[in-house]
Amino acid sequence: MVRNRDFPCIFRFCPGACSAIIATTIQRDWNNWASTDPARNGRNANMKNQQILVLYALAFLATLGYGIMIPTLSVHAHALGADHGAIGVIISAFAAAQLLTQIPMGRLSDRIGRVYPVISGFGLMALAATLYHFATIPGQFVALQALAGVGAGCLWPPLLAMLTDNVDPAERGRMMGIFNTVFFLGVGIGPLLGGFIAGTFGHNAVFSAWTGVSLLGALLCLAAIKESATERRAAAAKSRASSAEGAPLIKPGLWTTFAAGCVIRARGGVCTSFNNALLPLYAIALLDATPAMIGSIMFIHGMGLAFFNIPGGMMSDRMGRRFPALAGSLVATAGVLWYSVASGYWALFAAVALAGAGAAFATPAVAALTADVCDPRRRGEAFGYFLTSFNLGMVLGALVFGFVSDILGLWGAVFAWGISSVVLSLFGLLIRETAIQPAAVLASQSPA
């Protein structure tokens, strides 16, 4: 068994390198998209461009802030007396609260606009992060995770709805890929940064960093997109009041397809819950891993999630949604099964990277599929259901695998997760391809 506590020196330089990667990725793929946009010379093009870039920044800040705290949470809770089952409850509390919040917040954003729910979400996460300074028992961790989950439930459906409001249907896969790339850069960089902060300054500094990042997100949203949302809200409210009532959420004949996409997304939620709750403890048991090593393992998962979203999204635009969804999920499953036989740091590092890359390949396909099959007037609500499926996977995964690990050990939980991933991935076979409507048709249906 490898118990090398030396941290690879390459990761000391990753935060600066990844900042350059973020800028390069956004600029390159935004230019590619803009060059094919027939409306790029219109009078609203600049405002639309700026708003999409702001959405990228908001997604990055939201995941960065929560990711900073991830390497600390389970280890800190365990030090305060929480067993594996209790840690599963703590992790699942975030997802459960988000699950219960997203659908009503998606509906609300369809009626009052997208901006204020997003600001409220960042504010609630900042409040939860601040209160972590005073948490001393596992029960308090559960309550604060739930509060942070409500905040996340407020902001994600409006953010995704705003993105699809501004993207041509034929470009949805690629733009979802870019959005998810930025999202998962935060997922990857957050734990890497959090591991460094925890090891250098202690756990309370991690919670302070989360507070600061969340407040920055709220201020950016308020300053950058409040005016455009205000202009759209009055027209949207009038249109939706007259035409959205009674409109079907999902287009006829596509409920099975929508459900299959949600199951694939739920598989990603199960993976996230396992990584957040048990992967740090598994790395410690296997490798006697330091906080920095745990952060690096979670960082590479986030990088896999980030940089395979764009090719997965582009393929979904060209070949349809089913193949990337199914193939990506099966590749991710292979990575998860590799967890159970990893014998050292680099083997576990590679397995986690493969799991992230496969999940990333599938994610933009099922996100674009949601926009394809729903009524445009109820897009916020549809994304509420889509995101809720992810959180349902997080809740069930954290609870089940936490208690399985108490009974069978951490290895048993890893193997059980691999088998579950196979079953959930096969639901991709039920996805039915849909024709992508021209932008002019969608524009006539959408109140935006």
C-alpha positions in Angstrom: 0.0 0.0 0.0 1.3 3.4 -0.9 1.5 5.9 1.9 3.5 8.7 0.3 2.6 12.0 1.9 4.7 14.1 -0.4 2.3 16.3 -2.5 3.1 16.4 -6.2 4.8 19.8 -6.9 2.8 20.4 -10.1 -0.3 21.2 -8.1 1.4 24.1 -6.3 1.1 26.0 -9.6 -2.4 24.9 -10.6 -4.5 27.9 -9.3 -2.6 30.3 -11.6 -2.5 27.9 -14.5 -6.2 27.2 -14.2 -7.0 30.9 -14.2 -5.4 31.2 -17.6 -7.2 28.1 -18.8 -10.6 29.6 -17.7 -9.9 32.8 -19.7 -8.6 30.9 -22.7 -11.5 28.5 -22.8 -14.2 31.1 -22.5 -12.7 33.4 -25.1 -12.0 30.6 -27.6 -15.4 29.0 -27.4 -17.3 32.2 -27.1 -15.6 33.5 -30.3 -16.5 30.2 -32.1 -20.2 30.6 -31.0 -20.4 34.3 -31.8 -19.1 33.7 -35.3 -22.0 31.5 -36.1 -24.7 33.7 -34.5 -26.8 35.3 -37.2 -27.9 38.0 -34.8 -24.4 39.1 -33.7 -24.7 42.4 -35.5 -28.1 43.3 -34.0 -28.5 46.0 -31.5 -28.9 43.6 -28.6 -25.9 41.5 -29.4 -23.5 43.2 -27.1 -25.9 43.0 -24.1 -26.5 39.3 -24.8 -22.8 38.6 -25.1 -22.1 40.4 -21.8 -24.9 38.6 -20.0 -23.7 35.2 -21.0 -20.2 36.0 -19.8 -21.7 37.1 -16.5 -23.6 33.8 -16.3 -20.3 32.0 -16.7 -18.7 34.0 -13.9 -21.7 33.4 -11.6 -21.6 29.7 -12.2 -17.9 29.6 -11.4 -18.2 31.6 -8.2 -21.1 29.4 -7.0 -19.2 26.2 -7.4 -15.9 27.6 -6.3 -17.3 28.8 -3.0 -18.9 25.4 -2.2 -15.9 23.5 -3.5 -13.5 25.4 -1.2 -15.3 23.8 1.8 -15.6 20.2 0.5 -12.2 18.9 1.6 -12.8 20.2 5.1 -16.5 19.2 5.7 -16.4 15.5 6.1 -13.0 15.5 7.9 -14.0 18.2 10.3 -17.4 16.6 11.0 -15.6 13.3 11.6 -13.3 14.9 14.1 -16.3 16.3 16.0 -17.7 12.8 16.4 -19.7 12.1 13.2 -19.6 8.5 11.9 -19.9 7.6 8.2 -23.6 7.4 8.4 -23.9 10.9 10.0 -21.5 12.3 7.4 -23.8 10.9 4.7 -26.8 12.7 6.4 -24.7 16.0 6.5 -23.9 15.8 2.8 -27.4 14.7 1.9 -29.0 17.7 3.8 -27.6 20.1 1.2 -29.0 18.1 -1.7 -32.3 17.5 0.0 -32.9 21.2 0.7 -31.9 22.0 -2.9 -34.2 19.3 -4.2 -37.2 20.8 -2.4 -36.3 24.4 -3.4 -35.5 24.2 -7.1 -38.9 23.5 -8.7 -40.7 26.3 -6.9 -37.8 28.6 -7.5 -37.8 27.7 -11.2 -41.5 28.5 -11.4 -41.0 31.7 -9.5 -38.2 32.8 -11.9 -40.6 32.2 -14.8 -42.9 34.8 -13.3 -40.8 37.5 -11.6 -37.5 37.2 -13.5 -34.2 35.5 -12.9 -32.1 38.0 -11.1 -33.5 38.2 -7.6 -33.7 34.5 -7.0 -30.0 34.3 -7.9 -29.0 37.1 -5.6 -31.0 35.4 -2.8 -29.3 32.2 -3.4 -25.8 33.6 -3.1 -26.9 35.5 0.1 -28.2 32.4 1.8 -25.0 30.5 1.0 -22.9 33.4 2.5 -25.0 33.3 5.6 -24.6 29.5 6.0 -20.8 29.8 5.5 -20.6 32.5 8.1 -22.5 30.4 10.7 -20.2 27.4 10.2 -17.7 29.3 12.4 -20.1 28.5 15.4 -21.0 24.9 14.5 -19.7 22.4 17.1 -21.9 19.3 16.7 -23.0 17.2 13.7 -26.6 18.3 14.0 -25.6 21.9 13.4 -23.7 20.9 10.3 -26.9 19.3 9.0 -28.9 22.5 9.6 -26.2 24.7 7.9 -25.9 22.3 4.9 -29.7 22.6 4.5 -29.5 26.4 4.6 -26.8 26.4 1.9 -28.8 23.9 -0.1 -31.8 26.3 -0.1 -29.5 29.0 -1.4 -28.2 26.7 -4.2 -31.8 25.8 -5.1 -32.6 29.5 -5.5 -29.9 30.2 -8.0 -29.3 27.2 -10.4 -32.7 27.0 -12.2 -32.7 30.7 -13.0 -29.1 30.6 -14.2 -29.7 27.7 -16.6 -32.9 29.3 -17.8 -31.1 32.6 -18.5 -28.5 30.7 -20.5 -31.0 28.9 -22.7 -33.1 32.1 -23.1 -30.0 33.6 -24.9 -28.8 30.6 -27.0 -29.9 29.4 -30.4 -31.4 25.9 -30.2 -28.8 24.5 -32.6 -26.0 25.7 -30.3 -27.4 24.5 -27.0 -25.2 21.5 -26.6 -22.0 23.5 -27.1 -23.1 26.4 -25.0 -24.2 24.0 -22.2 -20.7 22.5 -22.6 -19.0 25.8 -22.1 -21.2 26.7 -19.2 -20.6 23.3 -17.5 -16.8 23.7 -18.2 -16.8 26.9 -16.2 -19.1 25.3 -13.6 -16.7 22.3 -13.1 -13.6 24.4 -13.1 -15.0 25.8 -9.9 -15.8 22.3 -8.7 -12.1 21.3 -9.3 -10.3 24.5 -8.3 -12.4 24.9 -5.1 -11.2 21.8 -3.3 -7.6 22.3 -4.4 -7.8 25.9 -3.0 -9.7 24.7 0.0 -7.2 22.0 0.8 -4.4 24.6 0.8 -6.4 27.0 2.9 -7.3 24.4 5.5 -3.7 23.1 5.7 -2.3 26.5 6.1 -4.8 28.6 8.0 -7.2 26.1 9.5 -10.9 25.1 8.9 -12.4 28.5 9.9 -10.5 30.2 7.1 -12.2 27.9 4.6 -15.6 29.0 5.8 -14.5 32.6 5.6 -13.4 32.1 2.0 -16.7 30.6 1.1 -18.5 33.6 2.6 -16.4 36.0 0.6 -16.9 34.2 -2.7 -20.7 34.0 -2.2 -21.0 37.7 -1.4 -18.9 38.5 -4.5 -21.4 36.4 -6.6 -24.4 38.3 -5.2 -22.8 41.7 -5.9 -21.8 40.7 -9.5 -25.3 39.6 -10.3 -26.9 42.7 -8.8 -24.5 45.0 -10.7 -24.2 43.3 -14.0 -27.6 41.9 -15.0 -30.2 43.6 -12.9 -31.1 46.2 -15.6 -31.6 43.7 -18.5 -33.7 41.5 -16.3 -35.9 44.4 -15.2 -36.5 45.3 -18.8 -37.5 41.7 -19.7 -39.6 41.1 -16.6 -42.6 43.3 -17.4 -43.0 41.9 -21.0 -42.4 38.3 -19.8 -45.0 38.6 -17.0 -47.7 39.8 -19.4 -46.9 37.1 -22.0 -46.7 34.3 -19.5 -49.9 35.3 -17.7 -51.8 35.0 -20.9 -50.2 32.0 -22.6 -48.2 29.8 -20.2 -51.2 28.8 -18.1 -52.2 25.4 -19.2 -49.3 24.9 -21.5 -47.7 21.4 -21.2 -44.4 21.2 -19.4 -43.0 18.6 -21.8 -43.9 18.3 -25.4 -46.3 15.4 -26.3 -44.6 12.0 -26.6 -41.3 13.1 -24.9 -42.0 12.4 -21.2 -40.0 9.1 -21.3 -37.1 10.9 -23.0 -37.2 13.7 -20.4 -37.4 11.1 -17.6 -34.4 9.1 -19.0 -32.3 12.3 -19.2 -33.2 13.0 -15.5 -32.1 9.5 -14.5 -28.7 10.1 -16.2 -28.4 13.4 -14.4 -29.3 11.6 -11.1 -26.4 9.3 -11.7 -24.2 12.3 -11.6 -25.7 13.4 -8.3 -25.0 10.0 -6.8 -21.3 10.3 -7.9 -21.0 13.8 -6.5 -22.5 12.7 -3.1 -20.1 9.8 -2.9 -17.1 12.0 -3.8 -18.1 14.7 -1.3 -19.0 12.3 1.6 -16.7 9.3 1.4 -13.9 9.9 -1.2 -11.8 12.0 1.3 -12.1 9.2 3.9 -11.4 6.5 1.4 -8.2 8.4 0.3 -7.1 8.7 3.9 -7.7 5.0 4.5 -6.0 3.9 1.3 -3.1 6.5 1.2 -3.0 8.2 4.6 -3.7 11.3 2.4 -3.1 14.8 3.5 -5.7 17.6 3.0 -3.6 18.8 0.0 -3.6 15.3 -1.5 -7.4 15.0 -1.0 -7.8 18.4 -2.7 -5.7 17.3 -5.6 -7.8 14.2 -6.2 -11.0 16.2 -6.1 -9.4 18.8 -8.3 -8.7 16.3 -11.1 -12.3 15.1 -10.9 -13.4 18.7 -11.4 -10.9 19.1 -14.3 -12.3 16.0 -16.0 -15.8 17.3 -15.5 -14.7 20.7 -16.9 -12.7 19.8 -20.1 -14.9 17.1 -21.5 -18.1 19.1 -21.4 -17.4 21.1 -24.5 -16.6 18.0 -26.8 -19.6 16.3 -25.3 -21.8 19.3 -26.0 -20.5 19.7 -29.6 -21.1 16.0 -30.3 -24.7 16.2 -28.9 -25.4 19.1 -31.4 -24.0 17.0 -34.3 -25.0 13.4 -33.5 -28.0 13.8 -31.1 -28.4 13.6 -27.4 -28.6 9.9 -26.7 -25.1 8.7 -27.7 -23.1 11.2 -25.5 -25.5 10.6 -22.6 -25.1 6.9 -22.7 -21.4 6.6 -23.7 -20.3 9.3 -21.1 -22.2 7.6 -18.3 -20.6 4.2 -19.1 -17.1 5.7 -19.2 -17.8 7.3 -15.8 -18.9 3.9 -14.5 -15.6 2.4 -15.6 -13.8 5.0 -13.6 -15.9 4.4 -10.5 -15.3 0.6 -10.6 -11.6 1.5 -10.9 -11.8 3.2 -7.5 -12.3 -0.1 -5.8 -9.1 -1.6 -7.2 -6.8 1.4 -7.0 -3.7 0.6 -5.1 -2.0 4.0 -4.8 -2.2 7.7 -5.3 -1.8 7.8 -9.0 -4.2 5.0 -9.7 -6.9 6.6 -7.6 -6.0 9.9 -9.3 -6.5 8.4 -12.7 -9.7 6.6 -11.8 -11.3 9.8 -10.4 -10.2 11.7 -13.5 -11.9 9.1 -15.8 -15.1 9.2 -13.8 -15.2 13.0 -14.1 -14.4 12.9 -17.8 -17.2 10.5 -18.6 -19.8 12.3 -16.5 -18.8 15.6 -18.3 -19.3 14.1 -21.7 -22.9 13.2 -20.8 -23.9 16.3 -18.9 -24.4 18.9 -21.7 -26.4 16.4 -23.8 -29.0 15.8 -21.1 -29.1 19.5 -20.2 -29.7 20.5 -23.9 -32.2 17.7 -24.1 -34.2 19.3 -21.3 -34.4 22.6 -23.2 -35.3 20.7 -26.4 -38.3 18.8 -24.9 -39.9 21.5 -22.7 -42.2 24.3 -23.5 -40.1 27.5 -23.7 -42.6 29.3 -21.5 -42.0 26.9 -18.7 -38.2 26.5 -19.1 -37.3 27.6 -15.6 -39.7 25.0 -14.1 -38.3 22.3 -16.5 -34.8 23.0 -15.3 -36.0 22.9 -11.8 -37.1 19.3 -12.3 -33.9 18.5 -14.1 -31.7 19.8 -11.4 -33.9 18.2 -8.7 -33.1 14.8 -10.3 -29.4 15.5 -9.6 -30.1 16.4 -6.0 -32.3 13.3 -5.6 -29.3 11.3 -6.6 -27.1 13.2 -4.1 -29.6 12.5 -1.3 -30.0 8.8 -2.0 -26.3 8.3 -2.7 -25.1 10.0 0.4 -27.5 8.2 2.7 -27.2 4.8 1.1 -23.4 4.7 0.7 -22.9 6.2 4.1 -24.7 3.4 5.8 -23.3 0.8 3.4 -19.8 1.9 4.4 -20.7 1.4 8.1 -21.8 -2.2 7.4 -19.4 -3.3 4.6 -16.6 -0.8 4.9 -15.5 1.9 2.5 -14.5 -0.6 -0.2 -18.0 -2.1 -0.1 -19.5 1.3 -0.6 -17.3 1.9 -3.6 -18.2 -1.4 -5.2 -22.0 -0.8 -4.6 -21.7 2.6 -6.2 -20.1 1.0 -9.3 -22.9 -1.5 -9.8 -25.5 1.3 -9.2 -23.8 3.4 -11.9 -24.1 0.7 -14.5 -27.9 0.4 -13.9 -28.5 4.1 -14.0 -26.4 4.6 -17.1 -28.5 2.1 -19.1 -31.5 4.4 -18.9 -29.8 6.4 -21.7 -31.1 3.8 -24.1 -34.6 5.2 -23.6 -33.7 8.7 -24.9 -35.5 9.5 -28.1 -33.9 12.0 -30.4 -35.8 15.2 -31.2 -35.5 17.6 -34.1 -34.0 20.9 -33.2 -36.3 23.7 -34.2 -35.0 26.8 -36.0 -34.3 29.8 -33.9 -37.2 31.8 -35.5 -39.7 29.2 -34.5 -38.5 29.2 -30.9 -38.4 32.9 -30.8 -42.1 33.1 -31.7 -42.9 30.8 -28.8 -40.8 32.4 -26.2 -41.8 35.5 -24.3 -38.2 36.6 -23.9 
